[in-house]
Amino acid sequence: MNDQQAYLTSEKFSELKKELEHLKTVRRKEVAESLEYARSLGDLSENAEYQEARDMQAAIEERITHLEQVIKEAKIVSHDKSDIVGLGSEVCIKKDGEKGNICYTIVGSEEANIHDKKLSYLSPLGEALMGKGKGEEIEFETPNGKQKYKLLKVE
């Protein structure tokens, strides 16, 4: 991992620990069995199953290394109910010139998922929201130009 601190909620921390345990105990064994079977088929130089199993093994080991690093360096955040946006805050914002509003939870980059309405504090919008309070105007640059929002709610 970079010099970047991994900020996680306790739920995401537990989820990553479960994934790591599953990869180490279940997936490693499955891949080892696949490798053993592929070796039994003979010539490894032209054995697609063997190469696929090796690729899967490399991907799993890479994910295990990543998860171990994230878990080791993780800082668990819990949101204190403040009127100022911080990690764990739930915010509702309205884009300038649009009718509807949208709500997000501000999270660390490891947990960000726009489909689940979880916005990274490192994203341009997340950075602009950090430290702001209800009613404030937020302005930030994107590749598509300057964006303006109003912060409607902070929980």
N, C-alpha and C positions, 0 to 999 in steps of 0.2 A: 504494500500500500504506500501511497505518497506520504508526504509530511502532513497530509490532511487528516484531521481527527475524524473518526467515524462516530457520529452522533446517532444513537438508536433509542427507540422506546423500549421499555422492558419486554413488550410483546414481540417486537421484531428481534430482539436479542435472543429470546427463547426460541423463536422460529428458526433462526440461523444455527443455534446450537443443535436443534433437532435435525436439521438438514445435514449438518456436519456429521453427527452420529450415524445417520442413515447412510451417508456416502461411505463412511469408514467401515461400517459393519455389513451392510447389505450389498451396496453397489460394487464395492471392491471385490467381494466374493463372486458376484455374478460375472463381472468382467474376467476374473481369473479363470472361472469355469469356461467362459467363451474362448479365451486364449488357449486353454488346454485342449478344447475340442478342435479348434482351428489348427493347432499344431499336429493333431492326430490325422489330419487330412493329407499331410505330406508336404510337398515342395512349398516352402514359405515365400519364395520369391514371386510366385504367381498366385498366391492365395489371398483373394479379396476378403474373405471372412477374417483371416488373421490380421490383415492391415486395418480393417474396420474395428476389430477388438482392440488393437494397439492404439488407434486414434481415440477410442472411447476411454481407454485407460488413461491416456495423457490428459484428456479433458477433465476427467474425474479428479485426477491428482492436482491439476491446476486449480480446480474449484475448491478442493480441500485446503490447499495452501492459502488461497484467497480468504476463505472463511476463517481459518485459524488466525490469520493476521487481523482481520476485522474484529473478531471476538476478543483477541488479545488487546487491541488498542481502543476498543469501543468505550464510549462514554455514554452511560445511560442517562437520558433526560426525562424529567417529569415536569409537566407544565404547571407552573404556579398560576392560578387564576389571576391574571394581570390584565390591565387595560392596554398594555404595550405588547406588540407582536414579538414573539420569541419562538424558539423551538418548542413544538407541541401546541402552539396556539391554533385555534380554529378561527379563520377569518372569512368574512364575506366582503366581496369587492364588486364594484360596478365599473365597467369600462366606459370611458367618456364617449357619449354619443349613442350608447346602446341602452335598451330598456331593461333587460334582465340582469340579474346579478349572479355571481358564482361564489361558492364557498370551497375553501381548501383547508387542509391541516398542514402546517409548516413542519417539515421533517428533515432529517439528514439525507445526504445523497444516496446512501445505500438503501434507504426505505422509500425513496420517491417513486411515485407511480401516478401519472396524470389521470389514468382511467379510474383510479380509486380516490381521486381528489386529494392526493398527497403530493405537495409541492416542495421541492428542495429549497432550502434556505440559500443555496449557492446559485440557483437559477436567477436570471435577470429580475423577474418579478419577485421571487423570494427575497433577494437581496434588497430590493426597493422597499419591501414591506417591513423588514426587520427593524425594530425600534420605533415603529410608527404607532400612532394611537387612532382610535375611532374618530371618524370625521376628516382625517387628513387626506390630502391629495397626494397621489404617488405618481411620479414621472420617471421613466427610464428608457434607455435606448435599446432597440432590437435591430436585427438585420433589415426589418421592414420599416424602420423609422422609429420616431419617438412614440411611446405609448403613455396614456394617461388613465388613471384609475382613481376611484374614491373608495376609501376604506370605510365600510358601513358597519362592521361588527368585529369585535375581537373578544374571544372567550378563551 
